[in-house]
Amino acid sequence: MAAKKRITKRELDAIERAAKREAQKAAGALDSRYRTRVVKSKKRFARKPKHPPPEEA
């Protein structure tokens, strides 16, 4: 008889995440109606544009 394989904490977390994602899919949360909120990092330096390009007629 083969010994039983123990489920590691990492595998258990993956199973829980997959179940949660399936529930979200069933609820319609991942069908692009909802957008994730992204907060810009204050640690990155963002340069301001010097001058807008001239508009051509």
Secondary structure, DSSP 8 states (H G I E B T S, - for coil): --------HHHHHHHHHHHHHHHHHHHTTTSSSS-------TTS-----SS------
